[in-house]
Amino acid sequence: MSIQSVMETKLESALSPERLEVIDESHLHAGHHHLESGHEAIFDGSGETHFRVRIVAPSFAGMSRVERHRAVNAVLSDELKTGVHALAVETAAPGEKTRW
């Protein structure tokens, strides 16, 4: 099972979103510098390491942006510890305007 699929399943289960997109953006970061085993390396864009999560969930109503991001990060804590290098999070409660 892909990391993307695992993330989608966890977010669906934990937050029951009305709308969810988990987008693998790893290829967009090819050529970027990063640390690998204590040495600077150039990322080749392969693997599932950079993601964007767009989620609309009722549980976000009344929460601040920071609280929403913390909720998503908590659900995906294992993935963030074991290979996901970057996670962009875009959240909304039902009825809130989004740009996506």
Rosetta blueprint (number, residue, H / E / L):
1 M L
2 S L
3 I H
4 Q H
5 S H
6 V H
7 M H
8 E H
9 T H
10 K H
11 L H
12 E H
13 S H
14 A H
15 L H
16 S L
17 P L
18 E L
19 R E
20 L E
21 E E
22 V E
23 I E
24 D E
25 E L
26 S H
27 H H
28 L H
29 H H
30 A L
31 G L
32 H L
33 H E
34 H E
35 L E
36 E E
37 S L
38 G L
39 H E
40 E E
41 A E
42 I E
43 F L
44 D L
45 G L
46 S L
47 G L
48 E L
49 T L
50 H E
51 F E
52 R E
53 V E
54 R E
55 I E
56 V E
57 A L
58 P H
59 S H
60 F H
61 A L
62 G L
63 M L
64 S L
65 R H
66 V H
67 E H
68 R H
69 H H
70 R H
71 A H
72 V H
73 N H
74 A H
75 V H
76 L L
77 S H
78 D H
79 E H
80 L H
81 K H
82 T L
83 G L
84 V L
85 H L
86 A E
87 L E
88 A E
89 V E
90 E E
91 T E
92 A E
93 A L
94 P L
95 G L
96 E L
97 K L
98 T L
99 R L
100 W L
